[in-house]
Amino acid sequence: MSVQTAAGTTLQIPATSRWRSLVTQESVATLVVSVIVGAAVILPLLVLVISSFRVLDSSGFDTAWGLDNYVTLYTDRVIPKAFVNTLVISAGSTVLATFFGVSLAWINARTNCPGRDRLEPYNLIPFFLSPFVGAIAWHNLAGGKTGLLNSWAHDYFGVQGNLVNVDNIYGVIWVTGLFFAPLVYLFVVGSLRRMDPSLEDSARTTGAGVVRTAMTVTLPLVAPGILSGAIIVFVTSAGEFGVPFKLSAPYGWQTLTTQIFSKAVGDDANLYLGAAMSMALGIITVLLIWIQQRYIAPRSFTTVTGKGFRPNVIDLGGWKWLALAFNVLFLLVAVLLPILCLLVVSLHPVWQAEIIPADLTLHNYVRTLFFWAPDHIAAATNGIYNSFILAFAGATIAMVLSLVVSYMIHRTKGAGARLLDFLCVVPVGFPGIVLAMGVLVTYIRTPIYATLWIILLGYITRFFPYGQRNVSSVMLAISEELDQSSRMAGASWFTTLRRITIPLLKPGIFAGWVLLFIIFLRELSISIILYGPGTETLSVGVYYLTNYENETLTSALSMAQTVVLLVCVFVFRRIAGREALTA
Amino acid sequence: MTAGSMLGAMDNNSASGQYVEVQGLVKLFGNDRAVDNVSFGVAKGKFLTLLGPSGCGKTTTLMSIAGLHTIDAGQIRVGGVVYTAPAQGLFLPPEKRDIGMVFQSYAIWPHMTVAENVAYPLEIRKVERAEIDARVADVLKLVGLGQMADKLATQLSGGQQQRAALARAIVSQPRLLLFDEPLSNLDLKLREQMRVELKRIQHEVGITSIYVTHDQAEALVMSDEIIVMSKGRIQQKGGPREIYARPVNAYVSNFIGVANLLKGRVIAVTAPGRGEVEIAAGGRTAQLACRLGAGIGAGAEAMLSVRPENVEATRQNGGGPDLEGEVIQAIFLGNCIDCRVRWGEFEWKVMAHPRTGLKAGEKVYLRFDPEHTLAVQP
């Protein structure tokens, strides 16, 4: 035969193979990454626990060990109420988000609602926008005195007082419920769409009617998805800072997050009390996430088979127009009205709850976006600059970390892999503000305090599991033999990673990167705890404007942020495709 | 001249006369001994098959040789070089072992063309571009993919991916070829064709090969030698004919082909390796002359093993120690009649010649050739 080997082109095998299996590229990299991830995740939480047992004395300088912080949680004038408010808000927005999420998922996946293919992508948009900005928009739409809807109701219909008022705890429920509905939607739509239709058909053949089939087959199959989504919404709402800060806190309804914030940076700052409050919030959320991960997620039937099914579609008859109206209404209140309101308000020099065409100006955009304009507001322009740096660097570093961590979890077996898997779930359980408190108390005496580095650290620690999940799902779909055959072909672990594994994972890596980029661009609850003068982020800029300037400037920067996020979502969908979002 | 002989002087068989030496291999998964003290050798240029049901340890053994698993005890040497020896803390990483491997899923990289896939091992070995191109073209021609070089891997059929995987495994002329059930994802027709093809190519390149399968027909067709494994242990090693004709125990005779297995007792040893065994079923007994397997002596409990084609069924009693039975099922298959013959409580599987024309309900006499009647370990 003609396939001949010139001497010297075969692998040179050392005469004695003294290759300790312990010291390989792979094991060194595993160790290094485990230590980094472990330190990043565990250290802040550990210091947070310790700090919560340090009690500040009356002079405010010295600390001693004690349980006083925890006692204060019960005896304080405000905190117990904040605790109750948090639970009420979480429960309320969970109910609302589940109602919207499940209804919309069902309409889109299983009915003949007209135009559902075209509406589908828009239903997810609130997921990518900032709830804080949503609260600002709704404040201008339906706030007590400044709400556009209220002033119209008064002017055109002669309504006395307020038609609606979102400046209270119900407003918080309304806005968080709307913005987190896509979370439930995502959990449910997959199982509805991928359900084997023969499961329902076989129930029908046994004589069960449509309703009975839905109750005995469809609902139980979807229930774990609904429950998972509901728990995630509950936890996310409990950790949400921006919405209660804007809508309820100024009017007397404090929540745990607004209280933690005031203890961290407010006039009555007491980091140790803030740590204890963070512990209280963190324990609740971790417990719920643990239940979700341990008992509910494994019962989800979404991935029973990899087959593509054409699910049964229910003919709604004339009701399909009602379904369409419902979907359009959701998009109206969750996306369209808030954005239009932001735009309208941002074009006025001052906002007096009425549109004055003669006054329309772009000056608010000049002051918040153009850092060279003489009267620009530094907090806003810094925020834009910093957020882009943080989003770009954060997404890149987090994806590199995600890649290595996913590789270790799925491609190397052993105790280290299981530990890493656990470490990746932990940050998901902690609200951003709690993790940020941990990072703050850990690094407050180090040089990274009040720099962009500490914010970057907080971002990556809290959110890299999102990227990791993106990479992992692709990695699980790729046979391990593809890697192994490269090793057998003579390529080292690193060469295999570079030439085989990473190119195959590219779609997952990119989807994860854009997702993190979007999350970092709108992030508020970590930034608000960790920022310092000069290191404001985009959302901190919005916070600054709403707190110290006026609604019209706030709306301008909010609008700018929203436009950037929408562009990212558009790019994301174009590149990652429709499936990437529902995965 | 086979290309395999061009490898360096270091690659000669070792003192034991074997090119690949596996000694006392132990691999634990938790407390489970997936591979339990397995030792064997492969002579240079030979084709060895590890055969057994899933979970028998065959793939684990192969992965250990490849270096994709570490092992817990034992030693693996190829061409005199120690690949793995945990006792001395030696472990050669898989990429240093110079082994070509064909995986069950073919593992053709979907982001590369066929030619890029096949060129990969040569690029790793820093072969010059012109030589890479020439060798890739040659090897693709050898496996019958000469026209497919620029196709993406995802555009290939299963059989073509299989050929591409083989081309990639042999292109660098490795010291050893490993096959992990490479044909199990192909349909029956293609599988039968590829068996012959694969054997031809292996013979042509002359690279020592170890092949893992659960398909006994595959093992019989392709191998120079077969190792039958069960529960992490070697049951028998031998050539295809030997394994089929002289299984050492009931497990092997049942796993390879079809066998009548009936418990019995050795009542006499008439000559070295020859004797008589007494069998009983449902009140009927018989004494049959047979060959005695290794370790079977007088008085020993043994398993009588007879292949269906070695049982002769006739309507006349030949006067010998024939068994009288009743045909309860006769399925005409063209080249033979697949019969079930009841004798006491036992049903004999018999491959009768079509000329006998046996039908269900008939009375028949079963006759046994002592040469092909075995008493083996239970």
Interface residues (C-beta under 8 A of the other chain):
Chain A: M1 S2 V3 Q4 T5 A6 A7 T9 T10 L11 I13 P14 A15 T16 S17 R18 W19 R20 S21 T24 S479 E481 L482 Q484 S485 S486 R487 M488 A489 G490 A491 S492 W493 T495 R499 I500 P503 L504
Chain B: T2 A3 M6 L7 G8 M10 A66 G67 L68 T70 V81 V82 Y83 G89 L90 F91 L92 P93 P94 E95 K96 R97 D98 I99 G100 M101 F103 Q104 S105 A107 W109 P110 H111 Y120 P121 L122 I124 R125 K126 V127 E131 R135 D138 V139 L142 A165 R168 A169 I170 V171 S172 Q173 P174 R175 L178 E204 V205
